Amino acid sequence: MEDWQILSITAAVIIGIVVMILRLRINPALALVIGAMVLGLLTGLGTV
């Protein structure tokens, strides 16, 4: 995966975390966990 793809996915996940916290009123810790899972799956880390 190219560097620009990883950076754009990371930027999208950060924006998603902020939206989850501010708009959807999700607990920030839960939003960070969800964001980390999404980032890992989208960048090819895979499941545990």
C-alpha positions in Angstrom: 0.0 0.0 0.0 1.3 3.4 -0.9 2.2 6.1 1.7 -0.4 8.5 0.4 -3.1 5.9 0.7 -2.2 5.2 4.4 -2.1 8.9 5.1 -5.5 9.5 3.5 -7.1 6.6 5.4 -5.6 7.9 8.6 -6.9 11.4 8.0 -10.4 10.0 7.2 -10.3 7.9 10.4 -9.3 10.9 12.5 -12.2 12.9 11.0 -14.5 10.0 11.7 -13.4 9.9 15.4 -14.0 13.6 15.8 -17.5 13.2 14.2 -18.3 10.2 16.5 -17.3 12.2 19.6 -18.9 15.5 18.7 -22.0 14.6 16.6 -22.9 11.1 17.7 -22.0 11.7 21.4 -20.1 8.4 21.6 -17.8 8.0 24.6 -14.3 9.2 23.4 -12.5 6.0 24.6 -15.0 3.9 22.6 -14.6 6.2 19.5 -10.8 5.8 19.7 -11.1 2.0 19.9 -13.4 1.9 16.9 -11.2 4.3 15.0 -8.1 2.1 15.7 -9.9 -1.0 14.6 -11.1 0.6 11.4 -7.6 2.0 10.7 -6.0 -1.4 11.2 -8.5 -3.2 9.0 -8.3 -0.6 6.2 -4.5 -0.5 6.1 -4.2 -4.3 5.9 -3.2 -5.2 9.4 -5.9 -7.9 9.5 -7.7 -9.4 12.5 -6.0 -10.9 15.5 
